Amino acid sequence: MSPTPSPLLQNRLEVHDRKQFELKLEYQPSGADDETRYVVETYLFLPSSLNIDAETYPRASFYGDIHNYVRFKTPVMSLEEVLFSGRSPLMRLEAALRTGLMGERDLVYQAKLLSCVFRGALRRFARDVEEHCESLGRAVAEGGCARLEGDGKATRASVRQILERFRTWVRAVNQHGLNEKTRASLRLVDEYLSLTVEQFFRKAVADMAEQPRAGFSFELRKELMDEVVREEKYRRDNQLRSVISPTGDNEEYLHRFGFLKKFCMNILFLSARRDQKRQGWEEVLFALAAGVAMAFASAVAIWAQGRYTQASLNFFLIMIVGYMMKDRIKEGMRRIFSQVAARHLYDRTARIVEPVTGRCLGSCQEKVDYWRAARVPEEVAALRSRDDLITASQGELSETVLRYQKQVVLDVDLLPRTEQGVEGITDIIRINVGRFLHDMDEPEYALEYVDLEDFSVGRVRGAKSYQVDLAFRFIVEEAGQERVSLHLVRLVLDRNGIKRMLRLYPEQQPPRPEPVRSAA
């Protein structure tokens, strides 16, 4: 039975920290066409009290608040495949040790790839534990606890095998006269593998904290924490400073963990090289505006020469007025053409380039517009119409609509291919909301409260928050077909930042228009 194909576009939206939310997009072409186009439209509905518009928050400031990361999708492999599959980085490293056919640079690459695949497998295990613990309050299938306990034991055993085999390989390959940079890189990968075990096993144990101490979870928690303690001892024995201190601030731990994650995952990241495509078109339009203004001034000069002598006062005055009009025509047309360019051209264009080979895998274009609510597409506005507050206030209370549009076109023929098909691209967009907080009121108020028994007056705490709706429209064009999906979330903000995110409605297809019937 053939495996179910992956969706062409997957998305995940979550709060990154108090000032940033993150949109993670996974572009996965099917390979049915030589080019796949992705369009992501983000609509931010901002209350007028936040004082956000094109003048107070120009495009340059918005782009300054965006952090964008583009990389290959992490290859998906189970721990069993990491141990025994021919495409496993661990198996390739062990084969290279026997044959000696792999250079030092490739050794480091495969070691880093192993850490990425290993991290992905443990992250999926921790997510399964979290989902299982959440489901315990609802109906749970018979045998579900036993299955999770079995998965946990198998995961721990596979993790122990992977670490032991990798460390045995490192000790053996270091005897072949590697240079110091390669040795240091392999030591860092080993440390990151150890920290990855600690990170996701700790998370799994934390998710099971609410479960009773008796039963499946207690024994599983004990085994997972035994593995965490074993890895802490391993790092401590090797004089590594990436060990959590219960009494310290753990600054060094966090620094090393962040550095090691970037160091090991940098093999997946792609570079985005900016092009000045819009600037070139704008220069053409501005040159056209200058030409029209010059044509007007020349026509005025020719007419004045035929009507008056060049030494007369009238000729002198007409030439001055002609020059004044020429200057205004030029500037006016520049503004008109600039608005046309902003409406029809993208603000920024970049080429997605693979750093190692220099191949251009596709293009990325971005655009920011400030709209009125009346210009929002009907299917997007319909998502918000389910809220009475929104429905009743439309047209009566003003709001700013900021649209961020991103178009990614991938050349499928140039994307790497694996046994599972075309390798996808992950696009991570982080948007900082710090500018939205400038004009907010104090986050806490004291509300007067009257006790109903003795009518004494007291005070209770009141929290002041603001709600910003984010509507997303995802469009995928491949092999002559277009797929559209919609999603709506709400950010609850106060002056200190993001309080929470509410997922209002799940991703859905936009309603199809009903066919028009002719009157009888």
C-alpha positions in Angstrom: 0.0 0.0 0.0 1.5 3.3 -1.1 2.1 6.0 1.6 -0.3 8.9 1.7 1.3 11.9 -0.1 2.2 14.9 2.0 0.0 18.1 1.6 1.5 20.6 -0.9 1.5 23.3 1.8 1.4 22.8 5.6 1.3 25.7 8.1 1.7 26.1 11.8 1.1 29.4 13.7 2.3 29.8 17.3 3.5 32.4 19.8 7.3 32.5 19.8 7.7 34.9 22.7 6.0 38.0 24.3 6.8 40.2 21.3 6.8 37.8 18.3 4.5 35.3 16.7 5.8 32.7 14.2 4.3 31.3 11.0 5.9 28.1 9.8 5.2 27.1 6.3 6.3 23.8 4.7 6.2 23.8 0.9 6.1 20.3 -0.4 5.8 20.0 -4.3 4.4 16.7 -5.5 6.7 16.6 -8.5 3.8 16.6 -10.9 4.9 19.9 -12.5 8.2 21.5 -13.1 7.2 24.6 -11.2 5.0 25.1 -8.1 3.7 28.5 -7.0 2.8 29.3 -3.4 1.0 32.5 -2.3 0.5 33.3 1.3 -1.7 36.3 2.2 -1.8 37.6 5.8 -4.4 40.1 6.8 -3.9 41.9 10.1 -7.1 43.7 11.4 -5.8 46.5 13.7 -8.0 48.6 15.9 -7.7 52.3 15.1 -6.7 53.0 18.8 -3.3 51.4 18.0 -2.5 54.3 15.7 -1.1 52.0 12.9 -1.3 53.3 9.3 0.9 53.9 6.3 2.4 57.0 7.8 3.0 55.9 11.4 4.1 52.4 10.4 5.6 52.5 6.8 6.6 49.5 4.8 10.3 49.8 5.7 9.4 49.6 9.4 7.2 46.5 8.8 10.0 44.7 7.0 12.3 45.6 9.8 10.1 43.7 12.2 10.1 40.5 10.1 12.7 37.8 10.6 12.6 35.2 7.8 14.4 31.8 7.6 14.3 29.5 4.6 15.7 26.0 4.8 15.2 22.4 3.5 12.7 20.3 5.4 14.4 18.0 7.9 14.4 14.5 6.5 11.8 12.4 8.3 13.2 9.1 9.6 12.2 6.9 12.5 14.8 5.9 15.1 14.6 2.4 13.7 15.5 3.7 10.2 18.4 5.8 11.7 19.8 2.5 13.1 19.3 0.2 10.0 18.2 2.1 6.9 20.7 2.5 4.0 19.9 6.2 3.7 20.6 6.8 7.4 23.4 9.3 8.1 24.7 7.0 10.8 24.9 4.0 8.4 26.8 6.2 5.9 29.3 7.4 8.5 30.0 3.8 9.5 30.4 2.8 5.9 32.8 5.7 5.3 34.9 4.5 8.2 35.3 1.1 6.5 35.9 2.3 3.0 37.6 5.6 3.7 35.9 7.2 0.6 34.3 10.2 2.4 36.2 13.5 2.9 36.3 15.3 6.2 33.8 17.9 5.0 31.3 15.2 4.1 31.9 13.5 7.5 30.9 16.7 9.3 27.9 17.1 7.0 26.6 13.6 7.6 27.1 14.0 11.4 25.1 17.2 11.4 22.4 15.6 9.3 22.3 12.8 11.8 21.7 15.3 14.6 18.8 17.0 12.6 17.1 13.6 11.9 17.6 12.5 15.5 16.1 15.7 16.8 13.1 15.3 14.5 12.4 11.8 15.7 12.6 12.7 19.4 10.4 15.8 18.8 7.7 13.5 17.3 8.0 11.2 20.3 7.5 14.1 22.7 4.6 15.4 20.7 2.9 11.9 20.9 3.4 11.9 24.7 1.8 15.3 24.9 -1.2 14.4 22.8 -1.7 11.2 24.7 -1.7 13.0 28.1 -4.2 15.6 26.7 -6.5 12.7 25.6 -6.5 11.1 29.0 -9.3 13.5 30.1 -11.4 12.3 27.1 -12.2 8.8 25.8 -9.0 6.8 25.4 -8.8 3.7 23.2 -8.2 0.4 25.1 -4.6 -0.4 25.2 -3.5 3.2 24.5 -1.5 3.5 27.7 0.3 0.2 27.0 1.1 1.2 23.5 2.7 4.5 24.7 4.7 2.7 27.4 6.0 0.3 24.7 6.9 3.2 22.4 8.7 4.9 25.3 10.8 1.9 26.1 11.6 1.3 22.4 12.5 4.9 22.0 14.9 4.9 25.0 16.5 1.7 23.7 17.0 3.1 20.2 18.4 6.4 21.5 20.9 4.5 23.6 22.0 2.4 20.6 22.3 5.5 18.3 24.4 7.4 20.9 26.7 4.4 21.5 27.3 3.7 17.9 28.0 7.3 17.0 30.4 7.8 19.9 32.2 4.5 19.0 32.4 5.8 15.4 33.9 9.2 16.6 36.5 7.4 18.7 37.5 5.2 15.7 37.6 8.0 13.1 39.7 10.3 15.3 42.5 7.7 15.0 42.7 8.5 11.2 44.5 11.9 11.7 41.6 14.3 11.3 42.3 18.0 11.5 41.4 19.9 14.6 38.4 21.7 13.1 36.8 18.4 12.1 37.5 16.9 15.6 35.9 20.0 17.2 32.9 19.8 14.9 32.3 16.1 15.8 32.6 16.9 19.5 30.0 19.7 19.1 27.6 17.3 17.3 28.0 14.8 20.0 27.2 17.4 22.6 24.1 18.5 20.7 22.9 14.9 20.4 23.2 14.6 24.2 21.3 17.9 24.8 18.6 16.8 22.3 17.9 13.7 24.4 17.7 15.8 27.5 15.4 18.4 25.9 12.7 16.1 24.6 12.8 13.5 27.4 12.5 16.2 30.0 9.5 17.6 28.0 7.9 14.2 27.8 8.3 13.8 31.6 6.9 17.3 32.2 3.9 16.5 30.1 3.2 13.5 32.3 3.5 15.4 35.5 -0.3 15.5 36.0 -0.6 11.8 35.7 -0.8 9.6 38.8 2.4 8.3 40.2 1.1 4.7 39.9 0.6 3.1 36.5 2.2 3.3 33.1 3.5 6.9 33.3 5.6 6.5 36.5 7.8 3.7 35.2 8.2 5.4 31.9 9.1 8.7 33.6 11.7 7.0 35.6 13.3 5.4 32.6 13.3 8.6 30.6 14.9 10.6 33.5 17.5 7.9 34.0 18.5 8.6 30.4 18.6 12.3 31.1 20.8 11.8 34.2 23.1 9.5 32.2 23.6 12.2 29.5 24.2 14.9 32.1 26.9 12.7 33.6 28.4 12.1 30.2 28.7 15.9 29.5 30.0 16.6 33.0 32.7 13.8 32.7 33.8 15.4 29.4 34.1 18.9 31.0 31.2 20.4 29.0 29.4 23.3 30.6 26.0 22.5 29.1 24.6 21.1 32.4 21.6 22.7 34.0 22.2 24.2 37.5 19.2 24.2 39.9 20.6 27.3 41.6 22.3 29.3 38.9 20.9 31.4 36.0 22.0 28.8 33.4 23.2 31.5 31.0 26.1 29.3 29.7 23.7 26.4 29.2 21.3 28.4 27.1 24.1 30.0 25.1 25.7 26.7 24.2 22.4 25.0 23.5 21.4 27.9 21.1 24.8 27.9 19.4 24.9 24.1 18.9 21.4 24.1 17.4 22.4 26.7 14.9 25.7 25.0 14.2 24.2 21.6 13.5 21.1 22.8 11.5 23.0 25.3 9.3 23.4 22.6 6.7 19.7 22.8 6.0 19.5 26.6 5.6 19.2 28.4 2.3 20.1 32.0 1.5 17.8 34.6 0.1 19.7 37.0 -2.2 17.8 40.3 -2.8 17.1 41.6 -6.3 16.2 45.2 -7.1 13.5 44.2 -9.6 10.9 46.8 -8.5 13.5 49.6 -8.3 14.3 49.0 -12.0 10.6 49.2 -13.1 10.1 52.3 -10.9 13.1 54.0 -12.6 11.5 53.3 -16.0 8.2 54.8 -14.8 10.0 57.9 -13.3 11.9 58.4 -16.6 8.5 58.3 -18.4 7.2 61.0 -16.0 10.2 63.1 -16.7 9.7 62.7 -20.5 6.0 63.7 -20.3 6.9 66.8 -18.2 9.7 67.7 -20.7 7.4 67.3 -23.6 4.9 69.8 -22.0 7.7 72.3 -21.3 9.0 72.0 -24.9 5.6 72.5 -26.3 5.1 75.6 -24.2 8.5 77.0 -25.3 7.8 76.4 -29.0 4.4 78.0 -28.8 5.9 81.0 -26.9 8.7 81.5 -29.5 6.1 81.7 -32.3 3.9 84.1 -30.4 6.4 86.5 -28.7 9.9 87.6 -29.3 12.5 86.0 -27.0 13.5 89.4 -25.6 9.9 90.3 -24.4 8.6 90.2 -20.9 5.6 87.9 -21.9 8.0 85.3 -23.3 10.0 85.4 -20.1 6.9 85.0 -17.9 5.5 82.1 -20.1 8.8 80.3 -19.8 8.8 80.6 -16.0 5.2 79.3 -15.8 6.0 76.5 -18.2 9.0 75.4 -16.0 6.8 75.6 -12.9 4.2 73.4 -14.6 6.9 71.0 -15.9 8.2 70.5 -12.4 4.7 69.9 -10.9 3.7 67.5 -13.7 6.9 65.5 -13.2 6.4 65.2 -9.4 2.7 64.5 -9.8 3.3 61.7 -12.3 6.0 60.3 -10.1 3.5 60.0 -7.2 0.9 58.4 -9.5 3.4 55.9 -10.9 4.7 55.2 -7.4 1.2 54.3 -6.3 0.7 52.1 -9.4 4.0 50.4 -8.7 3.0 49.8 -5.1 -0.3 48.3 -6.2 1.0 46.0 -8.9 4.7 45.3 -8.2 6.2 43.5 -5.2 8.3 45.5 -2.7 11.1 42.9 -2.4 12.3 40.1 -4.6 14.8 37.5 -3.6 16.3 34.4 -5.2 16.4 31.2 -3.0 19.9 29.9 -3.4 21.5 26.7 -2.1 24.8 28.0 -0.5 26.8 24.9 -1.2 26.2 24.6 -5.0 25.0 28.2 -5.7 21.9 26.8 -7.5 18.8 29.0 -7.6 16.0 26.9 -6.4 13.3 29.5 -6.9 12.2 33.0 -6.2 10.5 34.8 -3.3 8.5 38.1 -3.6 7.0 40.1 -0.8 4.5 43.0 -0.6 2.8 45.1 2.1 -0.4 47.1 1.5 -2.7 49.2 3.7 -6.3 48.5 2.9 -9.7 49.6 4.0 -12.0 46.8 5.3 -14.2 47.2 2.2 -11.3 45.8 0.0 -10.8 42.6 2.0 -11.9 39.6 -0.1 -15.3 38.3 0.7 -14.2 34.8 1.8 -11.7 36.4 4.3 -14.3 38.8 5.7 -16.8 36.0 6.0 -14.5 34.3 8.5 -14.8 37.2 10.9 -18.6 37.7 10.4 -19.3 34.8 12.9 -18.4 37.2 15.7 -21.3 39.6 16.5 -18.9 42.3 17.8 -17.1 42.3 14.4 -20.3 42.1 12.3 -22.1 44.9 14.1 -19.0 47.2 14.2 -18.1 46.9 10.5 -18.6 50.3 8.8 -19.1 52.1 12.2 -15.8 51.5 14.0 -12.7 52.1 11.9 -9.8 49.7 11.7 -6.6 49.4 9.7 -6.1 46.4 7.5 -2.5 45.5 6.8 -2.0 42.9 4.1 1.3 41.1 3.9 1.6 39.0 0.7 4.4 36.5 0.0 4.8 34.5 -3.3 7.2 31.7 -3.6 7.9 29.9 -6.9 10.0 26.7 -6.7 11.8 25.1 -9.6 10.9 21.5 -8.8 13.6 20.1 -11.2 16.4 21.7 -9.1 15.1 20.5 -5.7 16.9 17.5 -4.2 15.1 14.2 -4.5 15.0 11.3 -2.1 13.4 7.9 -2.2 10.2 9.5 -0.9 10.1 12.1 -3.7 10.9 15.8 -4.0 12.5 17.3 -0.9 10.4 20.2 0.4 11.3 23.7 1.7 10.5 25.1 5.2 9.8 28.9 5.5 9.7 30.4 8.9 8.4 34.0 9.3 8.6 35.8 12.6 6.7 39.1 13.0 7.5 41.4 15.9 4.4 43.2 17.3 6.4 45.7 19.4 5.1 48.7 17.3 1.5 47.7 18.0 2.1 48.2 21.7 3.2 51.9 21.7 -0.2 53.5 22.1 -1.9 50.9 24.3 -3.3 51.8 27.7 -2.0 50.5 31.0 -2.5 46.7 31.2 -4.2 46.7 34.6 -7.1 48.7 36.1 -8.8 48.8 39.5 -12.6 48.3 39.1 -15.0 49.3 41.9 -17.0 46.4 43.2 -20.1 46.6 45.5 -20.6 43.7 48.0 -24.3 42.6 47.9 -24.5 41.8 51.6 -23.3 45.0 53.3 -23.0 47.2 50.2 -19.4 47.9 51.0 -17.3 49.2 48.1 -14.1 47.5 47.2 -11.8 47.1 44.2 -11.1 44.2 41.9 -8.5 43.8 39.3 -9.3 44.5 35.7 -7.1 43.6 32.7 -7.0 45.8 29.7 -6.3 44.0 26.4 -6.6 44.5 22.7 -7.6 42.0 20.0 -5.9 41.7 16.6 -7.4 39.3 14.1 -5.1 37.5 11.7 -6.7 35.9 8.6 -4.6 33.8 6.3 -5.3 32.7 2.7 -3.0 30.0 1.4 -3.0 29.4 -2.4 -1.1 26.6 -4.2 -0.8 26.5 -8.0 0.5 23.3 -9.5 -0.1 21.3 -12.7 -2.9 23.7 -13.7 -4.8 23.4 -10.5 -5.3 25.9 -7.7 -5.9 25.0 -4.1 -7.1 27.6 -1.6 -7.5 27.4 2.1 -8.4 29.9 4.9 -7.4 30.2 8.5 -8.3 32.7 11.3 -6.6 33.3 14.6 -6.8 36.1 17.2 -3.9 37.7 19.1 -4.8 39.1 22.5 -2.3 41.8 23.4 -1.6 44.2 26.2 1.2 46.8 26.6 3.6 44.0 27.8 3.1 42.0 24.6 1.2 38.9 23.5 -0.9 37.4 26.2 -2.3 34.4 24.2 -3.4 33.3 20.8 -6.9 32.0 20.1 -7.5 29.7 17.2 -10.9 30.8 16.2 -11.7 28.6 13.2 -9.7 25.7 11.8 -8.3 25.7 8.3 -11.0 25.4 5.8 -11.8 25.7 2.1 -13.4 28.9 1.0 -17.1 28.7 0.1 -17.8 28.0 -3.6 -20.1 30.6 -5.3 -23.5 29.2 -6.2 -24.2 29.0 -10.0 -26.4 31.9 -11.3 -29.8 30.8 -12.5 -31.6 32.7 -15.2 -35.1 34.0 -14.3 -38.1 32.1 -15.6 
